[in-house]
Amino acid sequence: MKNAAFAYIRSIGSNLKEMSDKIFDNPETGLNEYQASALLCDWLEQEGFAIERGVGGLPTAFRAVYQQGEDGLSIGLLCEYDALDKMGHACAHHLQGPCILAAANSIKRSDISKPFKLVVYGTPAEETVSGKIIMLKGGCFQDIDVALMMHGGATTTVDVKSLANYLVEVEFFGTSSHAAIQPEMGRSALDSLLIAFQGVEFLREHIPDDVRIHYAIRSSSDQPVNVVPDYAKALFSIRSNNVLTLDAVLARFHNIMEGAALMMGTKHTVTIKKQVANKIPSRRLNQVLVDNAKAINAPTIRPPRERTGSTDFGNIMQLIPGSCIRVAFVPEGTPSHSQGFLDAGKSEAATEAMIVGAQVLAGAALDIIQIDGLWEEIYQDYEQEKNTLQKEVIN
Ligand SMILES: [Zn+2]
């Protein structure tokens, strides 16, 4: 059965290339992906999926459903299609939609005896506003048991962990006065910010090793040097492998900001701009994808990556097991968001990556639906990792 699915995927390779080239040639940044979204929806609709356009409060998000029987496992297949501002498709998101469509349709066409459901989610704006987080708040992803993705890369691999990342904006409001004539009337917002930075530096020594905190001054009142600054703003990024650790650190961060305001007699606000969660390791699920990649001789297979950056896929993986197969299409060592990715965007290797990615995901989904006990194993492993992360939090 897998062979039939794989053959179907390969047979539509030129259609996939046509679609990905179109998306590549018309790069659309986050929340502007109207053409890409319409292109993918039209194809799915034509193939018999029930389409809902503009889900989760995002006009360029979509959901496509196919169901066989009742109460089967619900397989989520997620794709991104946003480009980078000014750079175009330098993260290869143009390959994801066509790849996911091929995987979904090959499963739909397979002769599966058990009941199952396929839900394809188009997830906009990964690079900018983290569309999946907005979609989650809008009620999406509640209807899937597992989330699968594909991403072009320099090696074929899967990720184990990703960093949770809180983006926090802090503003201090002081009182300006003449710094030489009436300094006693002034309350410096900039002083508060400097003390806040100091507080964070001291905090660093007493938090878990994997926590990273960096900050940048975003603005201060544009006043002459002889005027006490009445405004200062900074952006902090606080990261960890465990979002629960971040919650604990954030409580202490709030105290530091409050203290900095109290000491200088200023007022302050703390605004959480974005809360990207970490991936909960889904090692058993990863293994299913890697086994399928090996079985079809995917290019440049490397061991799973233990450390990676932050992604909104992590927020979905707080709910359900998930895995993303990264498929090699650029030379090993080529970083994403680079000219190398752009140059290879319409290459033969890019088409091959879509085919391989679709075969890996279709193979994995067929395994999960059909092999007795496999889903239970995957879920138990995921639950265990989730418990471990809960236990390791130090308040
Ligand atoms: Zn990307």
Boltz pocket constraint, residues with backbone or C-beta under 6 A from the ligand:
constraints:
  - pocket:
      binder: B
      contacts: [[A, 91], [A, 92], [A, 93], [A, 151]]
      max_distance: 6.0
